[in-house]
């Protein structure tokens, strides 16, 4: 049975390590510090509420950027593939038991709530588990939520690069005794809104409902230059 995924965990008190593991401990602490900065920046963006269009939400951190991945049809795509459309982007994995299905459902409901304007938005699901989320796996998964939803996968290196660009945290869960194919993934859970040129607009936290999401997207569309 697959393990449950947890949303953004950062252990501020790592267990003492033996002297031989000290370099690894230092590396882990550095990585946690980087993740903590990114998560705090995201929450500042979320808590700041409505704002004019900006590149990084005023956080000083650049969010988004170029990527090359593969969609659920097997086609190679990049960020340029979706130029001309607003983008709702969520990072997760198909074996996720709760957070991912919930957020993808909210995204689909938000687009439905927007009516015809929803056609201007491309919903995108990017896996953080490329080992299991193959093209075939995504092909059967994404239509369960919305026929407009695009699923993207890639090599571990490609996924790491796009996750870094969007300040996404993910890691295989430490679950001793769990079957090698049934592991869970710990990951941050935000929905990113990008403009038609791929510029970051805002981020929605996991407690954002579909109506609020739809309202915010419309607000950006109706803004000057939107």
Secondary structure by P-SEA (a helix, b strand, c coil): ccccccccccccccccccccaaaaaaaaaaaaaaaaaaaaaaaaaaacccccccccccccccccccccccccccccccccccccbbbbbbbbccccccaaaaaaaaaaaaaaaaccccccbbbbbbbcccccccaaaaaaccccccccbbbbbccaaaaaaaaaaabbbbbccccccccccbbbbbbbbbbbbbcccccccccccccccaaaaaaaaaaaaacccc
